[in-house]
Amino acid sequence: MISTIHSSRYKDQPAITLESQTIAAQFLPGVGAKLCSLIYKPANLELLVQHPNEKYRLASYNGDYVEQGECSGFDEMFPSIDTCFYEGYPWRGTPVPDHGEVWSIPWVYTIVKQDPASGRERDSDRLHFAVHGVRFPYRLEKWISLIDGATLHADYRLTNLSNFDLDFMWAAHMMLNLEEDAELALPDGVRKIVTALSFDGSLGRYGDEFDWPVATLSDGRKRDLRRMQPKAANDVVKYFVKGRIPEGWCMLTYPQSGCELRLIWPAEQVPYLAVLPDQGGWQDLYSIFLEPATASFDRLDLARVRGECSTVRGGAVYEWYLDIQLG
């Protein structure tokens, strides 16, 4: 497997690109270490939502994600998605910024060279990104590599730099383009989903539960959540798999492009999954957000009430990974 790492540009921003014969993955170190572009080269398919503006919309720390940010690609959400107040000692009452602390600020990056003596295909050159918390004492790191021609692999490490336990939510805020007849697959053990957002009430109200994969709506109609509606549906909803996901994976199939995208993560460390199909209902996008997460319902305080947030102990580390497989 041959991969390269090289400097590049994304709009008006300096970028770094990790590339193989199958994948081109572009990151913005100065803007949250964001994965801004992910191209499946055999089909010349850009998988991540893009916007046509020539200059990247830079947001300040504690800025509004939708009003100020680019709203595209794959941003790291930490330690919450929705703004809220931290509840635990000794940071009780500290406000958590909209979509977290780290999506809008620079990360430090280095290229970690492979060990040629190992002889292992997995030991390709890697990108290492790191950032420190602003209002909370932590270091968040990720190591990015291509472990084969078609798998983008990210190892994550969260280090608690204090002596106190730190509750947190990490979510992969991955905005993926859709195409007609795309299908979503979840593990066989998934039976229920819980609505977190439904602009026009098409999937009930906040907290309503429905069967997966075929939901019975309030008017008695059936909706197969696996099959994406056309953009003309003008619909946007968000739901979480109810409770902990039985296996850490989901898959999106693009029948027209002949591409399958599979996300894989450790369900023990990353127990929750959110799905947000935007079928023309928000910003005129035709997209789907797939969000493996360490907590539920977008807000750290609500997740804590539900007993569904994650905690890194004082002075300890919390590790997980995420694979993006294309084929």
N, C-alpha and C positions, 0 to 999 in steps of 0.2 A: 504494500500500500504506500503510495507516494502522496504526501501532502506538503503544502508550502504555507508559510506565514509571511505576509508582506504588508507594508504600509499602503494605504489607499485613501480615497476621499469619499465621503457620503454627503451629498449636497455641498454645503460650505464647511463641513466639519472634518477634521482629521480622523481617520478610521484605521482599523487593522483587520485584515482579511485572512481567514483560515480556509484553505481550498484544497480539494482533491478533484479527481476526474468526475465525481458525482455531485459534490456539494461545494457551494461558495457561501461562507458564513462571514458576515461583516459586523464588526463591533465598534462602538463609540466609547473609548475609555473616558473621555471628558464629560460624557452625558450618561452617567449611571451604569457604565459598562454594558450598555444596551445592545442586544442583538437586533440590529436595524434592518438587516436583509438576510434572507435565507433562500438560496436559489437551488432548485433541483435541476441540474444541468442537462440531463438527458431529454427533458421536456421543455427546457428553458422556462421553467415555472417559478415565479416569485411567490413564495408561500406566505410571506408576511405582509400585512397591510402597509401600503405606502400612501403618501400624500404628494400632490404634484408641486407644491411650493418649492422654489429653488433654494431658499434659505431655511435651515432647520429652526423650528420654533423652540428656542431655549427658554426654560422656566427657571425661576429662582428657587432656592431652598424654601420650603414651606409654601410654594406656589400652588395654584389650583391646577390639577392635572389636565382637566378638560379645557378650561379657559386659556391656559398658558402653554400647556405641553403639546407635543407633536401628535400624541394619540395614535401610535403606530407601532409596528414591530413587537418586540418582546422586552418588556421592562421588568426589573426585579422589584417586587413589592415587599417591603420590610420596614418596620415591624407590624404594619397593619395595612389594609387597603383604604377603607373609609377612615376619615379623621375621627378621633375619639380622645378620651383622657385616660392615661395609664392609671391603673387602680392599685397596684401593689406597692408596698414599702420597698425602698425609700423614695420612689419616684411618683407617688400617688399625686394625681392632679396635673402631671406633666402632659401637655397636649401632643398628640402624635400627628404629624403633618398629613395632609391629603395624599393618599397613595404611598404613604411611608416616607422615610428619610432619604433613601439612597438612589432613587430613580433620576434625580435632577442634578446630582453633584458628581464631581470627578472621582474616578477610581484610579489608583496607581496600577500600572501593568508592567509586566516583564515577560520575556519569552524564556521558557524553561527548556533547555536543549535535551534531546533524548540521550540515553546512554547507549552508544553503539555496541558496547560489549554484551548487552543483555540479550540481543537477538530476538526480542519479543516484538511482535507487530504492534502491540498496544503502546509501546514506548516511543510514540512519535513526539515531535516537538509539541509543547503545550503553551497556551496563553495563561498567565496567572494574573488575576485582577483582585484588588483588595481595597476596602474602604473601612473607615472608622465611623462609629455613631456620632451624632452631633449632640443630641439631648440624652442619649443613653450610652453607657460604657460597653461597647462591643466592637469586635472586628469581624467583618463578613468577607469571606474570600471565595473565589471560584477558580478552578483550573479547567480549561477548555481544550479538548483534543479531538482528533478524528481517530477512533480506534479501529475502524475499517473504512472502506471506501464510501460508506453510506450511513454512518452513525456519528452524529455530533454528541460527544460525551462531556458532561459538566459534573465535576466533583465540587461540592460545597462544604465549607467549614465555617461555623459560627462560634466565636470565642467570647465568652463572658469575661470581661476585664474587671469585674467587681466581685465582691464577696457575697453578693445578694442574688437570689434567684431572679431570672429575667423571663417573663412571659413574652411570647412573640408569635407573630404570624408571618411566614414567608409564603408568597404565592408567585407562580410563574404566570405573569400577565401576558399571555401569548395571543396576539391578534392575528389570526390566520385567515387568508382569503378563502372564500368559498367558490364553488362552481355548481351549476345545475346538477341535481341528482347526487350530490355528495352525501355520504352516509357516515354516521358515527357509530362506533362499536365500543361497548363497555364490558367489563368482566361479567361472567355468567351469574355471579352472586349478587349483582345489583338488582334490587327489587323496587326501591322507592326513591323518589327525588323530592326535594323541598324547594318551593319557589322563593327566590330572594328578590326578584325584580320582574315586573310585567307591566310595561308602560300602559297598555290598553286593556289589561285584565284577561288577555287571551289564555294565560296560564294561571288563572286565579289571582290570589292576593298573597302578600308576604306571609310566609309560614305555611301556606297550603301544601299538602302532600298529594302526590300523584304516583300511580304505578309507572314503573319502567319495564319495557320500552314503550308500551302503548298506554297513554294517559286517557282517562275518561274525564272530559271537561264538564263544567257545571251545567251546560245545556245538553249533556248526554252524548255529544259527538266524541269520536275517538281521534286521537292524534298520535301518530307514530313518531316519537321523538328521535328515532334513529335517522329518519330521512329529512333532509333539509328542505324547507319550503323555498319557492322562487323568491327573488328579490321583491317582486310585486306584492308579496304578502304584507309588506310594510309593517313588520313585526319585530320586536326585540324582547327577549326574556332572559333571565338568568336563574339558574337553579343549581343546588348542590346535591350530589349524591347523599342520601340520608345516612348519617352516621359514618363510620369508618369504612373506607372502600376495601372490599375483600382482597383485591389484587391491585398492584400499582401499575396499571397501564390503561391506555385508551388509544383508539385508532380512528383516523379519518381517511376515507377513501375518496379519491378524485377520479371518477370513471372516465371523464372526457380526456384527462391528461395521462391516464394510466399510472397514477402515482398513489402510493399509500404512505401516510405519515403515522408513525406509531410513537407515542410517548411512553417511557418506562421509568419508574422510580420505585424506591423502597417504601412499601405501604406502611411499614412499622414506624418509620421516621416521618413520612409525609402521608397522613392518613385520609386526607379529604380531597375532593375534586369538585370544582365548579365548572359549569358550562354556560356560555353566553352566546347563543346564536343571534346575530344581528342581520335580519333578512330585510334590509331596507328601512328599518325603523329608527335608526340613529345615525346621524351624519351621512345619510345616503350610502352607507356601507353595505357590502354583502360579504359577511365575515362570520367567524366563530372564534370566541375566546375559549381556550382550554387552559384551566388553571389548577394544576396540582398544588395543594396548599397544606401547611402544617396546622391550620386552624380553620374554623368554619365562619360563614356568614359575614365575611369582609371586615368585620370590626373586632378588634382584640377584646374589648369589654364584653360584647355579646357572646363571643366564643368562650370567654371565661365563665359567663353565667351558664352557658350550655354544657360546660365541662369539656369543651372541644378546642382548647388552645394548647400550644406546646410551651415547654419551659426548659431553659438551659440553666443548670445549677450554677451557683456562684463559683467562679474560677474554672468552670468546666467548658468542654466543647460539645457541639452538636453537629453531626455530619450526615449528609445525604448526597444523592446524585440524581441527575436527570439525563436520560438518553433521548435524542431525537433521531429516530431511524427513518430513512427514506428509501423507498424501493418500488 
